[in-house]
Amino acid sequence: MNQEYRRIVQTAAMYARSHKPPPMHRLPCTAIVDTGIFPHMDLAGSITGFYDPVGHRSSAYDDNGHGTHIAGIISGNGQSLDGRYTGIFPGSPIFCVKALNENGNGKITDFIDGIEFLIKNRTKYHIRIINISLGAEYDNSPEQKSLLDCVEHAWDLGLIVCAAAGNNGPKQGSITIPGISRKIITIGTYDDYIPVQNESSGKHLVNYSGRGPTPECILKPDILCPGSNIMSLNNHPRSYRIKSGTSMSTPMIAAVISLVLSIFPDLTPKEIKKAVKLSHDSQNLHFDSRHFFRYFN
């Protein structure tokens, strides 16, 4: 298991113990836009709803596994293996939009449909955060412009949108859409063993992690998290698997935001983004969970 990820999980657990989040029904909900979600034992009681513009099914399912892996990083309670692998905010509420098919591909129209559903139903499901661990190469098409407008509209309405930087690095300008949005929080991946930049820090932006600047010359990503060799849930009963990518980094930020919002529910997206960007270590944009949680002590 990635040791940096383990440290974030442990720090979040200590923060939760010291601040005592409210009961489940009062916790902020994180919406996951992905391949779906499998009703895994480790997500029992966490899945508050499911919307499927792809297959138009009412019951939660995941015919790929990617979305379930994301959900486990956020909310997995570890029951299957006696707490050996848990998420960052175990048992926290999650809502899932299935916007990608079994091959991990999808239509922008389905993605927009899903975001619009979340906007419309944000109060009903107490949705505060949207996790988008997916993306596409930017091509400046009208369809992609509509997607960006939709995501930024969600942000303007108070939803905190966290999106992956994409895995098209190391070339410049390789951030995927919707991560190129200047408003939302865009997350890249670092690791301890790939010497790409800043040799002295001991942590390095991995080759695959997307880099800015964006087409609007905005520096991205906003923050870096561990993302390689992350153990989380698979789309089978009592099953886990290891995955790597900026997709895995993104829910780590979404989960710590959810935990902080459970204690300080009046924080705005701008305030949260400022705290995230100030939480990096002294060397680079590497996320320091201890620094982040101290910001809210």
Order of alpha helices (4+ residues) and beta strands (2+ residues): alpha-beta-beta-alpha-beta-alpha-beta-alpha-beta-beta-beta-beta-beta-beta-alpha-alpha-alpha
